[in-house]
């Protein structure tokens, strides 16, 4: 398998005339009306920032240009990791999650941030702390009230054949540890616990952190989940499958090398090929992609879509197919030394050997 990059890396989201010009953790999808939408966390000061908002931009020209980002989820807390799914006839769900005021205070000594956090009340933190989402029924033009999900992942839930949503993620309340759990959200919006994926140990036998999964439907109706697994010196992707709708899962198996990269985003090309994009965690930093011709049984790795020599604060790629069969991968990264991270894109094409 070969890949061919098309054109240069382009900016999707930025705010260069403001100090609030940090954008990160995006997700791209195709809407039912043909537009391409990207969501991310933006208008931030840095990696942890209470001014972060989950924002959306749209493209009507196959990813050549995007509208200015507009807030969808903007709570008094730090709104992070924009996920998106277009489902049903015209529904669009945008997901995010928040951090506590305590965590934000401990992450910076910026007096501007501390002064703002002093204005956030206990009641506001209790109301908005957790995994948040909003739903649109008009192709992402307007959105309903903020609601909460029991589990978090960077890119959002999966639509099932029944029209219900499957959420595979890490519980926000991690009293039982870092266990990836699956929930079914019925058409009334109620969540029903299904099952969990076995915890993973690193090569030394130590418990590793499982988080940031992404799930896709296979041709036979089973589920394939890739997940980020990390420990000191151990940042990689494992995968697990479920043949009963998420109630039971196979023992996770490692897909990449011990420092191969994280987190994953799965996508099926119209040719039937499965691909997974992810970020490199070692130099040269950037974005990689792997392919499977056999529904995830084996993966071909070693392909690079983007390289960033400036900073390791980059990655979280996701991918959508364009009308001509080429692909658009969206990610975030720091374009130049001393600058804040922004959301960018790269078009590319799959070429057979």
DAJO-V881597 format. One record per residue. NEAR is the number of other ideal C-beta (glycine too) atoms within 12 Angstrom. Layout:
near=NEAR
near=NEAR
This chain:
near=24
near=16
near=32
near=17
near=26
near=25
near=17
near=14
near=30
near=29
near=32
near=45
near=48
near=34
near=27
near=17
near=9
near=16
near=17
near=29
near=27
near=37
near=52
near=47
near=49
near=55
near=50
near=49
near=43
near=32
near=32
near=22
near=20
near=18
near=30
near=42
near=45
near=53
near=54
near=52
near=52
near=44
near=34
near=43
near=30
near=30
near=29
near=31
near=37
near=41
near=36
near=39
near=36
near=48
near=44
near=48
near=40
near=34
near=32
near=18
near=16
near=27
near=38
near=19
near=19
near=35
near=19
near=22
near=35
near=27
near=28
near=39
near=43
near=30
near=35
near=31
near=38
near=44
near=43
near=45
near=44
near=51
near=52
near=49
near=38
near=37
near=32
near=22
near=15
near=19
near=34
near=39
near=44
near=48
near=47
near=49
near=42
near=39
near=36
near=25
near=30
near=18
near=22
near=34
near=24
near=14
near=21
near=25
near=12
near=21
near=12
near=18
near=31
near=20
near=14
near=23
near=31
near=15
near=15
near=29
near=14
near=14
near=10
near=18
near=25
near=17
near=19
near=32
near=30
near=29
near=39
near=40
near=44
near=33
near=34
near=31
near=19
near=18
near=28
near=36
near=19
near=18
near=31
near=20
near=17
near=30
near=24
near=30
near=37
near=32
near=44
near=40
near=49
near=47
near=48
near=47
near=42
near=41
near=28
near=30
near=13
near=17
near=17
near=26
near=39
near=41
near=44
near=52
near=45
near=38
near=31
near=31
near=19
near=20
near=8
near=15
near=19
near=32
near=31
near=44
near=42
near=39
near=37
near=34
near=38
near=17
near=17
near=11
near=21
near=15
near=26
near=22
near=21
near=30
near=26
near=31
near=38
near=26
near=28
near=34
near=20
near=23
near=17
near=12
near=10
near=16
near=18
near=33
near=29
near=44
near=39
near=42
near=51
near=45
near=47
near=37
near=29
near=24
near=16
near=12
near=18
near=24
near=40
near=43
near=49
near=47
near=50
near=44
near=44
near=30
near=25
near=13
near=16
near=31
near=33
near=37
near=46
near=43
near=43
near=38
near=31
near=37
near=18
near=16
near=26
near=39
near=20
near=19
near=35
near=21
near=16
near=30
near=25
near=28
near=35
near=35
near=23
near=24
near=26
near=30
near=44
near=42
near=46
near=49
near=49
near=40
near=40
near=26
near=27
near=18
near=19
near=17
near=30
near=37
near=40
near=47
near=47
near=49
near=47
near=39
near=32
near=21
near=14
near=20
near=28
near=36
near=42
near=43
near=43
near=37
near=35
near=29
near=21
near=15
near=24
near=36
near=16
near=16
near=34
near=26
near=25
near=18
near=30
near=26
near=42
near=38
near=24
near=34
near=17
near=22
near=28
near=25
near=29
near=40
near=42
near=47
near=52
near=52
near=47
near=39
near=29
near=28
near=20
near=15
near=19
near=27
near=42
near=42
near=50
near=49
near=50
near=49
near=44
near=31
near=29
near=16
near=11
near=9
near=22
near=33
near=41
near=42
near=46
near=38
near=44
near=38
near=35
near=36
near=25
near=34
near=18
near=13
near=9
